[in-house]
Amino acid sequence: MKHKGKLIIAVIVVAVVVVLGFLWCTHRQSRTYIRAMEAEVSHFDLLFHRYGSVSFRHQGEEVSVYLAQYERDERVLHEQVGGLGVGAETFDGTILWGVTTEGDEPLELRTIVAVDGAWGQKSFDLSAIDFNFAALITTGGISAEREEIEAGRRYVLHLWQSGGMIWYDGDVFRPDRLRENEHTLILYVVFE
């Protein structure tokens, strides 16, 4: 009888450890994040003037990439330039973007959003917008450190600014920051 009691306690302890381990692993795997992928010299250097990529894990329904153009703090262009709808689940993915040029002038923005084997590709004609690419400063957005995703938040992939103060940290969409530059072009992603 004494042996049977010890066996029951041992089974309960093992069951509790297994359940707690499962819950810990499930919680750890479902945590969302976004991070920039480290850039190395590659064939992309031959194809694109500027380019970048991020990897992410998100629990939600979709990922959308946008391009917004501002003259001071007035938004004059807002275009969806990539994205995928995936339904309500946890998914892993990658966003790749690059800017082609003709001579020294940016020609086209190309994006690919890949999620768990599915992907969507889109391009946007940069030569059609009124933006002075010659007098600009560019900067990246997302760091290589994992950052937890907040649904609905705008994550800057790349930022082009001219004629003023360079803002690459904090909320670059704040009107007071946008007013300090003549022109701002922001490539960003939103998770829903």
N, C-alpha and C positions, 0 to 999 in steps of 0.2 A: 504494500500500500504506500509506504514511504517512497519507494522507487517510482511508483506511478505518479505521485504528486510532483516529484522533481522533473519528470519527463514532461508533464503538462506545463509547468512553469518554463521549462526550456523551450518548448514549442511556442508558447505565448511570447517569450522574449525574442525569439527568432522572427516570428510573424511581425512583431512591432518594429524590429530593426529593418526588415524587408519593406514594410509599408512606408516607414519614414525615409528610407533610402530612395524608394520609388518617387515619393512626393518631392524630395530634394532634387532629384535628377529632372523630374518633370518641370519643376519651378525654374531650375537653372536653364534648361533648354528653351523654355518659353520666354525668357527675358528678351526684350527687344533692344536692338542697338543699331547704330549707323557709325561707320568709320571710313576714312579715306584709305584707299589702297596705295601702298608705297609706289611712287613712280620710279622707274628705272629706265635706262636707255633701252629703247625698243624700236620696233618697226613703226610704232605710232609717231615717233619723232620725224619720220620721213613723210607721213601722211597729213599730219595736223600741225597747225601753228600753235594752238593751245589744246590741251586735252586733260582729262582726269577721269577718275573712277572711284566709286564708293561701293562697299558691300554693306548689307543690312540684313536684319531679321526683324520681322514685324508681325504683329497679330492684328489683323484688320481686313479691310476689303479691297483697298487699292493703293497704288503709288502713282503720283502724278508729278511730272517735271514741267516747270514753267520758265518763261523768259519774260521779265518785266523791264521796261525802259522808262526812265524818269528824266524830265527836264526840271532841274531843281527838285521840288517835292511833288510835282504834278506827274502822275502816271500817264504816259502817252501811248504805251503799248503793253498788252498783257496777253500772252499766247501760250497755250499748252503745247509743249514741244516733245512730249513723250509720256508714257505711262502704261499701266496695265491694271485691269480690274481682276481680282483673284477670288473673291468671295470671302466669307468670314472664317479665317483660319490663320495659323502661324505659317509664315513663309520666309524663305531665304532668297536673297536676290543680289543683283549687281546693277549699277547704273554706270554706263560708259558714255562719255560725251567728247566731242572734238570739233574744232573749228578749222575748216579748210580755207585756203587763201588763193587769190589770184594776184600775182605780183606781191605787193605788200598789203593789199586790202583783204580783210576777211570776206569770204564768199558765202559760206554755208555753215550752220551749226547742225551737227548730226548727233542724235542720241539713240542709245539702245537701253531698254529696261528689260532685264532677264530675271524671271522668277521661277524657280523650281522646274527648269526645262522649257518653259514657255518664254517667248520674248517678243517685244515690239520695237520697231525701228521707225524713226521719224527724222525729217530734216526741215530746216527753216532757213529761208533766204535772208542772210544778214545784209546783203548788198541792197536790199529793198528798203531798209530802214535808214532814217536820218540820224546817224551817229558818227561822231568824229573819232574813229579808231586810232588815228595818227597821234592824237594828243591825249593819250589815256594811260592810266596805271591799272594793272591787273593784279589780282590776288586770289588765292584759293579760299575755300571756306571751311569745310569740315576737316578736323584734325585726324591723325592716324590713331588717336586714342578712341576707344569705344565710348560712345555717348548714348544714353538711353533715349529712345524715341518717344516723343509726346505727339499723339495724334493731333493733326491740324496745324502743328507748328511748321514754319518755313525754315528749311535747312539750306543754307547757301552753298552751292557747289562751286560757283565762280562769280567774281565781281569785277566789272570794268567801270572805272571812274575817271572823269576828267575835270580839270579846272578848279581844284580845291583840295579839301582835306581828305585824306585816305582813311576810310573806315573799313576794317575787316574783322572787327570783333564786336560782340554785343549785338544789338538789334540794328542792323544796317538799314532797315525799313523805316526807322523813326524819321518823321518829317524834318526835324531840326538837323539831323545828319544829312539827309538828302539835299536840303537847301544849300549846304556848303559846297556842293559840286554842281557844275553846269549840267553835266550829263552823267547818268548812272545806268548801267545795264546789269541786271542780276539774274543769274541762272540758279534756280532753286528747286527743291523737291519738297512735296507735302505727302504725308502718310495719313490715310483715313481708315 
